[in-house]
Every structure is written in structure tokens, then in C-alpha cells.
Amino acid sequence: MFTNGQLVFGILFAIVFIIIIFFSYRHDKKLHKKHYKGSVWILLAFISFILFIVSIKWFFK
């Protein structure tokens, strides 16, 4: 399905991409704590809302 060259490229691309994302996040970590304080609660509320909708669907099934 894939040639050896495509597999090597895909694996190397994924590794380099993950490393770049890791260092970028590490560099911006202080800014994220400052500007996005409390965003965890919004995420939890969103997940709870989705779970609530799914539970209603299963309840009335």
C-alpha cells in the first residue's frame, strides 16, 4: 500500500511535528496560564453538556 520511502517520511514527519509542538507549547506555557485562566471549567462544562445530551438520547431511546 505504501512504499518504504513514504513510510519513512510519514514517521519522520510525525516525530518532528510532535517535537515542534512540544517545544512550542513549553515556550508558551507561561502565557497560557496568564491569559487562559479558568478555561478548564469551560471545557468541563462543554463535556458535561455533551454527556447530558447523550444520556437524554439513551434515556428516551
Residue pairs with C-beta under 8 A, 6 or more apart in sequence:
2 10
25 32
